[in-house]
Amino acid sequence: MELVLQYDTKQIVEVGGDIVGWESNLEFGQALDLSGDGTTLLATALAYNNYSGRAVLYTRTGTGTWTTALTQDGPFGADSYFGYAASLSDDGSFFAIGAPRADVNGKLNAGAVVVYYNDGGTLKTVGDYLYGAVAGDWFGACVALSADGQVVAVAAPYSDTSATNGGSVYVYKWNSASWTAKGSALSASGTNLHYPLGSKRHNFMSLSNDGDVLVVGYPFVTISAFTNAGLLRIYKYQRSAYSWTFVSRSAFQSNDNFGGVVALSGNGKVVAVAALGSSYVSVYDVSQSTLVQRGNSFTGSSTDQLGYHLSLNYDGTVLLVSGLSYPTYAGYVGVFVFDRNEQQWRRVQTLTGSASNEYFGSKVCLSRSGLTFAVSAVGYSGGSAGVNGGLVRVYAIVDPPTSLPSSQPSSQPSRRPSRQPTSQPTGQPSSQPSRQPSSQPSHQPSSQPTTQPSRQPSS
C-alpha cells in the first residue's frame, strides 16, 4: 500500500537523541542505513584505528534513546577502508560492509565485502568473504542488500571487465551454503563507475527489496560528443533466463556526471538520480522499456553539489536530497513528498547543518514507510565526538502538536538543524514545478521536468 502523506500538515522532530562519534577524526557516519521499521540503525566509522574501520548496530525501543547492540571492527587491517559502504536488511538482522582497499592474498586494494547476521545478539558471518579478483579493483566501494539479506550487489569501480578501470557490478545470491553469482558481471563498455575513492562517494548503485531490480550510474560516460555526460541503467533480472536486461537514460551535456548518485525505491519502480556536475536531481518512474519523469526536477548552484546523497522510501513517495552548501560545507537535507494530485514534489522541511565543514547530509536513508529517516554529518565536531568525530541524527515525520507554541524565544542557541524551513539560497533544492516540459535531461541546472521520456534506451 502506498503512503499518503499531506506534506503541508507535517513537521519533523528528532527521535532517540544524537549519536556522536566516540573520538576525534572517526568520520563516523560515512555509511548509514535503517531497517524497514526504523528501529535498527547501521553506521560506520571509516577512519577508526587508522582506517581499519568499525561498524556499529544501534537499536531503539518505543520513545527511548539509541543503544549499541553490536560492534564489529574491520578484519583487514589499517587502510582497508572497512565501512566505506554498508547496507542493512529490512528486518535489521543482516548487514553487508565493504572494505574496498583491503589487500587480498597479496593483491593490493583488491577489496572485500563481508555479510553479517545478528543471531540474537551474536554476530556471525554469512558464508565466506567476497573478494575482488585483481589488485586495484576496489571491490566493495558500493554494496546493497535485498530486503531479506539473501542477495547482495557489489561494485568494483576499477575492475577491468569491460575496459581498463572500466568498473563492474557483481550480484550474488545466498543458496543456503555459499554465495553464488546471480547473472553475469554488469558493466557499460569502455566506461567507468567511479569517483576517486577519496571523495567518499559510494552511491552510484541501488538494489530493490526483492533483489531483481538494480540501478547503476555511470557518471563518466561520454555520450556522442558530450564528455563525462553520464549514463543511468536500470537492470532487471529475468529469472527464466538467469540474466539481466536493462533500460537506459543518459545526459546530453558535458561534465553533467549524470548518475553520480542514485537511489531506487524498495519496490523497484521509482529511481532518483543526481547529475553532480550540474547540480540537479531528477526522479523517474520505471516501466518495462523506458523511464518517465516523476514531477519536477531539483536544482542547485553550480558549486553546490545538490544530490550529494539521495534516498527514496519503499513506494517512491518520500525523497531525501542532500547538498554541501558550498563554500561553508555545513550541508543540508531537503525532505520531499510526492503530491499525486498535482504530480509534483512538495517540500516538507529543509534541515541544515549548524557549523562550517560539518557536512550534514553526508549520508541519508529512509525507513520503508518514509516516516523515519537518518542523516549523518561526518565533519561534526562537538561533545564526545571531538574534532571531526562525526554525528548521526534520526528524525520522524509527525503531526504537529495541538497546543500553541510559546511566543518566548529560546534562551540558548540550538546546535540542531533547523526544524522549520526558511528562505533558501539558490543552492537549496527547488520544489516548484516547471512550466515547460523537456524531452531530455536538463542541459543546464534547471527545475524543468522531463515529462516525455526517450523511447530508445541509450547504449
N, C-alpha and C positions, 0 to 999 in steps of 0.2 A: 504494500500500500504506500502511495506517495505521500510525502509530508505536505501538509497545508499550513503555511506559516504567514501570518499577516505582518509584513515587515515593519509597518509603522506603529504597531502596538506592542512592541517587544523592547526589552533592554538587556544589556549584557552585564553579568556580575562574575567576579572571580569566585571559584569554589576550591576549598581544600587548602588554601594558603600557598605562599610561594615555595617553590622547590629550588634551592640555590646550590651551586657547586660548593664543595667542602674545602677547597683550597684555591689558591690563585692559579691562573693560566691553565685551566682544565679544558676550556672550550666545551663546557657542559651544555648539552642541547644540540650538539652537532647533528645527531639523528634523533628522530622523535616519532612515536606512533601511539595511537589509542586503540583500545579494544572497542568492539562494536557498541557496548553499552556505556562506554566512557568511564568505567570504574577501574581499569587497569592501564597503566602508562608505562611505556618503554622509553628510556632516554639514555644517551651515551655521552661519556666524557672522553673525547677523542685524544686529547693531549695528556691524559693521565699516565704517569710513570714513563715519561719520555716517548709518548705516542704509542705505547703498547696498548693503551685503551682500556675502557671499562664500560660495561652495560649494566644498567640498574632497572629493575622492575619494581614499580610502585603500585599500591592498591589503595582504594578508598571505599569506605562503607558509609552509607547514609550521608549525614552532614559533617562527617569527621574530616580530619586532615589526611594528607597523603603520607603513607608509611612505606618504608622499604620492605619489600617482600623477598627479593633475591638480588644478589650481586654477582656478576661474572667478569673477572679480569681477562684481558686478552691473553691467549695461549701462545702467541707467535713472537713475543719479544719486542724490543724497542723499535720504533719507526715502522711498525707493521700496519698502523692506522686501523686497528680493530675498533669498530664503532663508527667508521666513516659513513656507513649506510646501515639501516636497520629496518625491520618490518615485523609487525605483530599480527597474530591470527585474530579472528573475530572474537573468540572467547578468551583471549589473552593467555592461553596456555602454551602456544608455540611462538617462538620468535627466531628470526634469522639475523645474523650480524655479518657484515662484510669487512674484510681486512685486506684492501687492495694492494698494500705494499708488503704483504707477508712474503718471505722467501720460502720457496718450496723445493726441497731436495737440491739445493744449490742454485736454483733458478731465482735470481733476484727480482723482486717485485712481480712475481707471477700472480700472487693474490690468492685469497682463500675466503670461503664462506662456511660458517658453522650454523646449523639449525639446532635449537634447543627446545626441550619440552619441560614444563613445570609440572612435575608429578607430585602434587600435594605438598609442595614446599621443597622438594628435592629436584635439583636441576639435572637433567640428563641430555646428552647429545643424541640427536636423531640420525642414525647411520654414520657413515664416515664423513670426514670433512670433504668439502668440494674445493678443488684446486684449479688454478689457471694452468694452461697447457705449456706455456713457454715463458721465459723471462720477459718482464716488461709488459705483460698483458693487463695488469691491474684488475684482474678478475675480482669482482666483489665491490666495485666502485658504486654500483647501484643494485639493490636487492628488493624483491617484492614477493610476499607470500599470498596464497589464496586464503579465503576465509577459514577453511578447515586446517590450514597448515600443511596440506599434503602436496601442494605444488609450489615450487619456488623458481622465480626468474632471476637471473644473474647477468649483469652487464660486465663485459671486459672491453673497455673502450679503446685499448691499444692492441687488441689481437689482430692477427694478420689473415683472418679467414677470407675476407674479400679483397684486401689490398694491404700494403704495409701500413700498420697502425690504423687500419680501416675500422676496427671495432666490431664486436658481435654481442648478441644476447643469446644466452642459453637457458632453456626451460627444462626443469626436472620434475618428475613425479615420484612420490614415495610408493613403493609396491609392497609394503609391509616388511621388507628386509633390506632394501637399499634404494638409493636414488637412481632413477633411470631417465634417459633423455626423452623428453616429450617433443617429438619432431626434431628437425634439423636446426642447426645454429642459424640465427636470423641476422642479416646484415643488408646494407644497401651498397651496391657495388661501387668501389672506389671512394667511399666516403668514410668519415669517422663520426663517432658519437660524442667525443669528449670536449669538455673544457679542461684546462690544466688541473691536475689533482689538487694543487694548492689553492684553487678557487673555492674549494669546499662545496662544490655543486655536485649532487648525485641524483638529480631529479628528472632525468630525461627518459624515465621508464616507469610504467604503472600497470598493474595487473587487476583484472576483475575478480570478484569474490569466488567465482567458480573456476578460475584459472584457465578459462578458454578464450579470453579476450585480453590482448596485450597491446599497449600503445608505446611506441618508441619514437623519440625525437632525434633527428639528425641535424643539428644546428649549423653544421659547416658544409652542407651540401651546396654545390654550385648548380643552379637551375638556369639553363640556357647561358646567357652572358652575365648572370647575376651571381657574383662570388659570395659564398657564405650566406646565401639566401635562406636556406634551411628547408627541411622536409619533415613531415609528420606521417607516420604509418600506423594504421590500426590493423593488427594481426588477429585473425580468428582461427581457432583450431578446429579442423574438420576431423571429428573422431573416426568417421568411417574410412578416411584416407590416411590417418595418422600424420597429418601435415598441416602447415599454417598457410592461409591465404591472407591477402591484405588489400586495403584501400589506402589511398594516399592523399595528402594535401600539401601543397608547397607554397612558399612565398615568392614574390617576384620583385624583390628589392635587395640590392647588395647589402651585405652585413646586417640583415634583419636577425639572423640567428634564430629563425622560427623553429620551434621545437626544443629550444634550450631547456625549458622546464615544462613538464606535462603533468596532468592529473586525470585519472579515469574514475568515473563513478563506480560504485561497487557492482551495480547491475550491468556494467559494460556498455551502457547506452549513451553516455554523455562524456565528452572529453574537453578539458580546458588546456590551452596551450599558450605559452608566452614566447614572444619574439623579443629577447632581451636586448638585442642590438638597437631596436627601435622603440623599446619600452611600451609595448601594447600586449594585451591579453584578449583572446577570443575563445568562445565556447561553442561547441558543435554537438548536434545530435548525430549519433552514429547509426546509419542504416546498413543494409546489406552491401550496397555498392557505392555509396557516396557519403559525404558529410554535409550537413545542413546547419548553418549558423543558428545558434540559440540566443536570441536577444542581442543587446548592444555589446560592442567591444568596450574595453577599458584602456585608457591611455595615460601615460605619464610623461614627464620631461625626458629629453634625450639622454640625460645622465642619471636618471632616477632608478633604472633597472626594475621597473614595475614588473611583477611576476617573478621576483626572485625565488619565491616558493608559492605553490598552489595546493589546494585540497578541495575535493568535492565529497559530499555525502553519498549514501548508497544510491539514491534515485536522481542525483544531479540537480537538486533544487536549492542547495546551500553551497556557497562558494567562498573560500578564503583566498585573498590576494595580498601578498606582502610586497613591500618595496623598501629600498635602502635609505631614502631621504637624503640623497647627496646634497651638500657636502658634509653634513653633520653625521650621517650614518646612524642616527638614533633609531630609525626604522619605524615602520607602521604596518598594520594589517587591516584591510578592509573586509567587512563581513557583509555578504550579499545574499539575498533571497530572490528566487525567480518568481516574478509576478505572471501567472499564467493568463490572467485576463488581458493584460497589456503586452504580454510576450516580451518582457524586458526584465533586466536585473535591477533590483532596488537595494540600496544600501540600508542596512540596519544600523550599524555604527562603524566608526574607524577607531582603532586602538593605536596609540603611539608610544614609542619609547620615551624614556624620561631623561636620557643623557646622551651626549655625543659618543659615537663609536660603541653603542650598546648593541646594535644590530638586532633590534627587536623585530621578530618576523624571520629570523634565520631559518627556522623550520616551522611549519604549521600542519596540523592534522585534525580531522573531524571524526566524531563518532558516527555510527551508522545512521542515526536519525538526523544528525547535523545540529542537534541542540546542545552538544558539549564539544568543546574544541580546546586544543593545546597550542601554545606559542612558546618558542624558545628565543633567548637573546644571548648568544654565545659570548658577547663582549661585555656583559653586565658585570659591574664592579660594585660591591656593597655587601654589608653584613658579613656572614661567614664565608661568602664567596671570595672575598679579596679582589684583587685586580684581575679582570677578565676571567673570573671564575665561572660565570655563566648562570643562567636562570631559566626556569620553565614555569609558566603560569597556565592554569586550566580555567576555562570560562564556561558559563552556561547562558543560553538564551532563554529568558524567562519573561513572565508577565510582570509589569511594573507593580509596585506596592500600591495599595488602595489609599493609604494615608498620604496627606500632602507633605511635600518636602519642607524642611526647615528653611526659613529665609535668612538664617545666620550663616555667615561664611565660616569655613573651617579655620581653626586657629593654627593649624600646622599644614605646611605644603605637603602634597602627596607625591610619592615616587611612583605611584601606579599609573599605568596607561590611562588616558582619558576615557571616561565612561560615556561621555556624550560627544557626538560629532561636532566639530567646529568647522568654520570655513576652511576649506582645504586649499593648499598651494597647488600649483599646476602639476606637481608630482603625485598628487593623490589620485586614485582611480576614480574615473567619472562614472556615474550611474545614469547619465542622461542618454536616452535613445537617439539614434542617428535619424536624419531626415531623408537621406538618400542612400538606398542600399547599393552595395557594390558586389560584383561577381568574383572579385579576387581578394585575398588577404590584403590588408592595408599596405600601401607603399610607404606611407609616412605614418608616424604615430597619430592615430585618429580614433575618434569614438564611433566611427561608422561601422555598422554591422554588415556582414556579408549575408544577404538573405537569399541569394541564388548561388548554390554551390557549383563547383566544376563537375561536369558529368563524366569527365575522363580522369581516372587516377593518374597522378604524376608518377613517372618512373623513378 
